Amino acid sequence: QIIKLQALVRGHLARQTYLRTKEAAVRIQANVKMLIQRRRYQKLKNCTILLQKTYRSMVQMRQVRNDFLQQRKSAVVVQSYLRSYIARKEYLKQKSSAIVIQSYVRMHLERK
């Protein structure tokens, strides 16, 4: 009888030890899986942030370039009008000088 009782107690203790070990193993596995998922999530999050940052930078660079090209185009137009104004002013000055010279030549020819 005592041997049966001892066997029952030892069996009960062995089951309790097994269940505690199994429960501890499950907790460890759960924590490891959680850690792996957390690292995976952080990596994905960091990659996403880097991608967004790169995209926004490209959009901003494109906008800066477009602004620069627009300003350069405007500057070229202003320079063109200024050159045209100066050339016309010079042309009218030369034309006026030519008319004065022609009138002096004609006047000189009439006096002869």
Secondary structure, DSSP 8 states (H G I E B T S, - for coil): -HHHHHHHHHHHHHHHHHHHHHHHHHHHHHHHHHHHHHHHHHHHHHHHHHHHHHHHHHHHHHHHHHHHHHHHHHHHHHHHHHHHHHHHHHHHHHHHHHHHHHHHHHHHHHH-
